[in-house]
Amino acid sequence: MSFKDHLLVDPAPAAASPPVPPTVRYQTTPLRDPEGGVVDGLHVVRITLDNPEQLNSYTTAMVKQVILGMRRASADYRAVAVVFSGAGTRAFCTGGNTAEYAEHYAGRPDEYRQYMRLFNDMVSAILACDKPVICRVNGMRIAGGQEIGMACDFSVAQDLAVFGQAGPRHGSAPDGGSTDFLPLFVGIEAAMESCTLCEPWSAHRAARLGLLTRLVPALRVDGELVPNPLVVTDRWLEGGSQVYGDWRRGAERDAGKRLLARGEVDLAPLDAAVDELVWKLANTMPGCLTKTLESVRKHKLSHWNENRESNRAWLALNMMTEGRAGFRAFHEGPRERREADFLLLRRRLAEGAAWGPELTAEILPRRGEP
């Protein structure tokens, strides 16, 4: 029988050469059994954020491509699952493109409000996909990257990855999904710590707290896979301040850095773990699987749908004040200091200073300053 075309737009025609980053790659690969054999007539959709030079941060154009990619995969009868990932080995995604934020959206709340409509639609498109969506965490999953990652149904990560937020330290609030989703994964206390302090978690801590489906090693040293040497992975420190998943300190951290420098990142185990999960999902009743996805997603959707529009409005208005300063600080500041002067800002506001270009300029980091 024939099928109706349910896509909003026609898929892009095949190009003579692949699009140049930053972009989003949409690919299909054959479904393979555990022995590597190809299953006829079925495939896996792979949606890849391809902006490795900027740690796979998404531009406005890329957000649109993700929305259309999720919709396209959802309407693909031959697709078994969607694997959502980033290019390279450094990052899955570090959120919105800060250059675009600082140079275009800062100080333009109406423009940012329209952008946030697209961002919200991206999260909703992931949550509405008729196929299971697997976040292949090939590296950092930070800020908006954490949010779109948590919208996925499963997260399989390599253990050098880091997870976290950027909100209050960079002029925003993690209201693109983290304040809705993170408490469901890790509980209120851990979510509060992550969302407010913006201190990165190791992949091992993320797994311990329930944020990940599976964790696999990625560092190969002298031909052998070893766990992340910067993280406590071999013991619980009874009565001490460090437990499994914490970052190592002092001499242990220095030794870990030396071992890390000797090794190379091998994502073959990550891909094997993702393929194993896809195969398990393929061996279920498709209609029952989709209904189960929808039922479990309701817990995320109940929070997301309640808050997304009011959060969108606040995030837009914030681009006139702390958002404007925070994103400019990150984009314009020296590599060693990409944050506004928080204490000076608090002091000036307590003195009655009003937000405006002068206050923003006063608190921005400057090159050459300590």
N, C-alpha and C positions, 0 to 999 in steps of 0.2 A: 504494500500500500504506500501511498505518498503521504508526506507530512506537510503541514502548514509551516511557514517561516515565522517564528515567534520572536526574532531578534528585533531590537529597536532600530538598528541601522545595519546595513550590509557589512559583512566583514571586510576589512581592508584587503584590496587585491594583492596578490603576491608581488613583492617588489624584486627588482633585478638584484638588489643587494640588501642585506638586513639593515633595519633602521639604526641610526647612530644614537648612542645614549646621550641624554637621559631619555629612556623610553620604558615601555613594559612589553616584554616578549610573551606571546601566546603561542604555545606549541602543543602538539599531541605526540605521545610516544606509545608504542604498543604495550598492552598489558602482558606481563610475563609471569609465568609460573615460577615456583621456587627453584627449579632447575634451569631457568633462563629461557624456556621455550615460549614462543609467541602464541598468544591466544587470539585466534582469528576473530575479527569483527568488533573487538573492544579495545579501548585505549584509555590513557591517562592524560588529563589536561594539566599542563604546567604553565603557570602564570608567574613570571619572574620580573621583579623590579630590577631594571638594568641601568643603574647610575652609580657604579662602584667608586668612581672618583669622589663622589659626595656621599659615600657610605649608604647608598641606595635610598637617600631621602627622596621623597616624592614631590614632583612639581605639580602644578595645577593640571597640566596636560596628562601627566601620568595617573593622577587620580581618576580622570575620565576613562583612561584605558583600563584601569582595574575594574571600574564599574561595568564597562562593556564586556570585559573578559569574564567576569563572574556570571553575567547574564547569558553570555554565549555558551559557557560551560554548562549552565543550568539547563539550557535547551538542547544539549547534545545527547541524543539517545544512546550513543555508543560510549560515552564517557562514564567511567567507573568512579573516579574521584578527581579532585583538584588538588594539586600540590602547589602551594603558594610560597615563593622563596625569593631570595635576592641573589644578585650576581656576585661571584667571587667568594672569598673566604673570610672577609673582615666583618660583614654586616648583613643581616636580613634587612633591617630598615632602621634608620635613626629618626624617623618622623618627617615632618614637613621640611621643605627646602628652605633653610634659614636665609640664604641669599635672596630668594624670592620674597620671603617674609619681610626682611629688612629693607629691601630696595623698592618693593611695590606695595605691600599691604600695611606696613607700619604707618600709623597715622591716618589710615583710610578705612574706617570701620564698616562703611557700606560695602566696599569691595571685599573686605575680609568676611563679611556676613554671607556674601554670595559664594565665596570659596568654601566656607564652612557648610553650606548647603551641599556642595559636591562631596566634601569629606564625610558628612553624615550619610550621604547616599552610598559612599564606598563601604562604610561599616555595615549599613543595612543590606547592601548587595551580598556581602559575605554571609551575613546571618540568614539571608533568604535563598541562598543557592540550594538547588535541589540535589546537589551532590555533596558528599562529605568533603570538607575542606581541611587539608593538612598543612599546617605551618611548618615548613622545613627551615629550622632555625640554624642557618649556616654561619652566623656571627652575631654581632650586637643586635639586640631587640630593645630599642630605647624610645621613649616618648610616644609619638604617634605610631611608631613601629610596634611598640608593646601593645598599643590599643588595637590595631588591626590584627595583630597576632592572637590576641585573646578572643577576638570575634570568631576566629577559626574554631573548628570542632576538635582538632587534635594539634599538639605541638610536639614535634620530635626534634631534639637539639643536639648539636655537638657541644662537648663540655668546656670548650674555650669561650663559648658565647657568654655575654653578660646581658642582664635584664634590668630595666629601671625606667624612671621618669625623669623629666627635665623641667616640669612646670614651674613651681614657685622660685626656682633658682634662675630661671631664664624668662621670667615675665609672663607666665601663664598659669593656668590650672589644668591638671590632667583630665579635663572634662570631655575629651573625645572618646571616652569609653573606659578609661582606667578607674575613675571614681564609681562607675557602674559595675564593671566586671571584676576588678581585682579582689574586692571583698568576698565575692563568691568563690574564688579560687583559694585564697590564703587566709581568710578571716579578717575581721575589722582591724585588729591591732597591727598585724604585719602590713596590711594595705595602707593604713594610716602612716606608718613609718616610711614606706616606699614613696607614697604620693607627696608627702610633705618635705622630707629630707632629701629626696632625689639621689640617694646613695646607691650605686649599682650593686645588684646581687650577682653572685656567681651562678652559673647554670646548675651547680650541685645544690646550692641553697634553694633555687627556684624549684628544682625537682623535689627536694625535701618538703617544701611547703605546699606542694600539690599543683604547681603551675604547669608541669610538663607531663606528657604521656610517656615519653621515653627519653633517656639520655645515653649518648654513646661517646667514646673517646675519639679524639681527632688528632692528637699530637703524636707524630711518629719520630722516635729517636733511635738511631742505629738500627732501623728496621723494625722496631717494636712499638706498638701502641702503648702510650702511658697516659694516666689521668692528668688533668690540669695541674701542673706543679705549683701554681700560685694559690691553690685552694686546699684546705684541710679535707682530705678524702680518705685518709687511712685510719682515723681514730676519732673517738669522742674524747674530749678533754674533761674528765670528771672534775667538777669544782672549779674549772678554769673559765676564762672569758671566751674561749673559742670552741666551737663545736663543728660538726660535719657541715661543710658548705661555706664556712667563713673564709675570708681571705687570710692567707698566711702573713706573718709579720716578721720584721727584723731579719735575722740571718737566714731563716727558712725562706722568706720571700726572696731575698737576694739569690739564694741557691736555686730557687724556682725560676727566676728570671734567666739565670745562666743556662739551665736545662731547656727552657723555652727557646732560647736563641739558637741552641744546637739542633733543634728539631724542625720539622716541616708539617704543615697542616695537610691532613689526608681526610677528605670528606667521603671516601668510599664507604666507610662504616655507616655514616649518616644516610647515604643513599640506599644502602642495603636495608637499614631499619625502616626507612620510608616505604620502600618497595614491599617489605614484609607486611606492613600495616595495610597498604593498598590491596595486597592479595587477600588478606583476611576480610577486608570490607567487600571485595568482589564476591566472596563466597557467602553472601547473605541474600535474602529476598530483597530485590531493589525497592519495591513499594514499602515494605515494612521498615527497611533501613531509612528511607526518606522520612516516614512518619516518626520514627524514633528520634531522628535528628531534630525535627521540628518540635517535638515534645520537650526534649532536653534544652533546646535553645530558648524556650519560653522563659526560663529563669534569667537569662541575659536580657531578653527582649523586654521583659516587664520593667526593668530598670532603664534600659536604653530608650524605649519609647516614651517613658514618663519624663525624662530629663533632657533629651537631645535638643529640643527647640529652645528651651530657656537657656541651656548652656551655650548654644550657638549665639544667641543674642548677647549674652554676657561676654563671650570671647571676642565678639566683634567690637563692642564698646571698649574692652580692655586694650585694644590696639591704639587707643588715644593716650594711654597712660603707661602702665607697667609693661604691657606687651610691646609697645613702641620702643621703650628703653631697653628691655631685655633682649629682644631680637637684634637690635642694633649693636648692643654690647657684644653679643656672641659673634656677629658678622664682622664688626669693625675692630674689635679688641685684639691685642696680641695673643698668640697661641697660648701663652702661659697664664693669661688672665682674660677670660671671655665673659665675665659677669659684671654687672653694675655694682657700684659701691652701695651695698645694702644698708650699712650703718649710717652713711651720709644721707641716704634717702630717708631713712626713718627719722633722723634728726631734723632734716629740713621740713618734712611734713609736720613734725611735732611743733616746729616754729611757725607753722602757718603758711608755708610755701604752697603755691598753686601749681598744678601740673601745666606744663607748657614746654616749648622748645628750650627755654633757658634751663629749667630743672633737668630735663632729659640730658642736655649737653653736660651739665655739671656732674652727673653721676656716671657718665660713660667712662670706661677704662681708656687710657691713652698709651700709645706705644712709648716705651722708654721709662714708664713709671713703674715702681715696684708693686 
